Structure formats: structure tokens, C-alpha cells
Amino acid sequence: MAFTPCLKCRAGKLLCGLSYCPLLRLPAPARQPPMELFGSTPPSVFVGRVGYPRVRVYPSAPPVAGDTSIYESPGAWLSLPIERFVELRLSLFRGGVEVDVDKPSRLGEIQALALSQSPVDVEMRFAKRPAGVYLSEYAPPMGPAAPLREFKPAGNPSLPRAAEEALSDVDMGAHEAVVKLYLAGLDVSYISRALSIGALGRRRRLVPTRWAITAVDKAVSDFLLSKVKQFPEVDGYYLYARYAERNLFVAILAPAKWAYEWGEAFEPRTVWNPGGSVEVEVDYELFQGRRDYPEIGGCYYAARLAAVEHLYSIRRQAAAVIWREVYTGFTTPTGVWWVRENVRAMFRGEPVRFDTLDETLEAASHLLKYSSTWLRASKLLPVLKSRLYGVHGTA
């Protein structure tokens, strides 16, 4: 299958040779952006990667005061129509300040604000009128931006106790801090913001948001996986499915040692596929894990975390095959939260149990639009079938 560069690139490598991604050219909100803003940040702080190691940090807020927590709550976004979610996110105005990644303490109040567990009133004055929007495969959409002339919190941030302890403990490594915050009940969206803003680890430094999101998904799933690999295998084949906003998610848990596959199929005229044919990407890992970064991008680790969380909750291990079909009309990059939260929701649903892999695949074929394509593209299914033949005496 011939790939357009868009699916491989996803606005990250600019493989088409342009200096911008033409798929991410959405108009900014119609009303004229303000030069001054008073509102409640959810909180929301974004760390860019352009110019690294000197990057731009963007605290953001909507022109709304009060409980704005839904602007930064991936778990709650699933209950919103996708258009409403995008509308909310594009109404976040960003004020940018340049900072060296090795000097996060210079952010002062912005860093403390980013760690708040509840909205904080802020005043922002911009050096010029905010413009543009931010769309990415990794982070959720954000609204217009401009250099920040003045930033003034009008309220006090409220930090979770676990975050206060991690912030003050300069002897705790970043990986250990990430796991500690997760075990304290903080969601990965909060933890990635804390890592990004330079609040964790022995060597405090800013981490671009897109890197921090994937780093936290991987670190937490690695930790949970070290426990999952000690659990007994599931007792059969379990099929899960979820449909949401022109996306179908399907998962198979097979009785085997841990292995994992994530695949995405994009129909024409969907995000990352402006071409005329369906394009599929698949990547996988076996029990030992992988050393290289998956070409398929951050969604690989977002879905992996959701799968491992489920296995940890049921105290079982399995080989997990998860596929996503994206149908024509789904055109807006949402960020990897969309995959993580939908796969989490899928695993909260009731599965159907089968005795054989063939029965499971037959049932899945009635859900999937591109079943035969998946069977050809899958890298893990042949491994599972070979194991079945060797262990159970049947293909």
C-alpha cells in the first residue's frame, strides 16, 4: 500500500517540504481577540518545542471566570460533541514567554499555577493581538496566541499534597515522581503538565508538551506492565468495541504472555489522510518490549496505557490487539487524549468471550469495515497464531 507522507508525518516532520502543515489550517475564532483578558485558567499551560532548548511557554485561559475545569479535563470531554470540545479549546487564549529549558524556575507564578488542581483567576495582557490556533496529533487544540506582556494571578493555586511533595523533593527522579503522582490518584494529563513545566525530577527542566505526554503514558504503562507480567493469563479470547464520533475502536485480549499491537486505519478525507484510498499503520511489541520509538506516534503509548490499566485492574495479562478505524468526516486533530480516553471507555464496557482466535476474528469482522485489510496488515496476529499452533496444537 502506498502511503502519502501525511500519515507518517502527522505535522511533526513536515515531510511534504512545506514550512507548515496544510492539514492544520483551521480558522481562528471569529470574534476579535482581546489585548487584555481576565478569566480562570483550568489551569492550562503549554510548552512548545520550536527553538529548543529555548522554548515558548504558554499559560492560557478563556475569557470566562469561575469553574473552567472542563477546558482541561480529558475524561469529561468524551461526553461532549466533538464540535463543542473544539469550540471550548479554541477559546483558550495563550500568552507566550520565552524560557531556557534548563531554567524553569524563571517561570515563577506560571509554574505554580500549572500545578493547581482547580481553576485560578488570572489577568493577561498581550504584546499584540492574539492570532492563529494550535492543532496537533499529541496535544488538544488551543486558541489564539500572542507574546505575553504581563501575567498576574488573581487567585491562589491549590496543589495536591502529592504534587507538593514531588515539587519539594529534588532527590526524587522524574520517572519515580511520575509513578508516585499516578499512584496518588492524579490523572496522566495532570502529571504530563507537571513534567512539562519542569516541576519533577532531580534535574528540573522544561519538557515540550508533546514529549511530556508520551513520556508519562510510557512511564506509567511501563510501571504497571512490570506488575501485569506477573499475573496469570486471561482464560479465553475477549472482544471489546466502542464507536465514537466516526471512530471505531476494537480490541482483542488473547490468552498469552504480554504482547501489544496498535493499528490505525484512516479513510480518505480524514485527519492525516487527504488522499483517495484507505491508509493503515500498525506497530507492535512482544513480551520483552521495544527499544525504538514506534513510527505510529504518541497514540501507540496512549492506547497501551489504557490496555495495561485494564489488565492491572483485573489482575491478568494478555496479548492485546487494538485497532482504530477513522471514517470520512473526522477531520480535526484532537490530541492523543482522544485515543486514551476512548480505549479506557472501551475496556470499561462488557466484552464478549470466545474460545478460539478464529471465532474472535470472525466476530470482529462483523464490526470492522476493513477486516480483511487488518488481517493482512497485522504484525501480531501471525505471532499469536504460531504460538497457538505450538502450544495448543491448533492454528
Helices and strands as residue ranges (DSSP letters): H 5-9, G 22-24, E 36-41, E 44-47, E 54-61, G 69-72, H 74-77, H 82-90, E 93-100, G 104-107, H 109-114, E 120-126, E 145-153, H 161-168, H 174-183, H 188-196, H 209-228, E 237-244, E 247-254, E 259-266, E 279-285, H 299-314, E 319-326, H 337-348, E 352-354, H 357-365, H 371-377, H 381-392
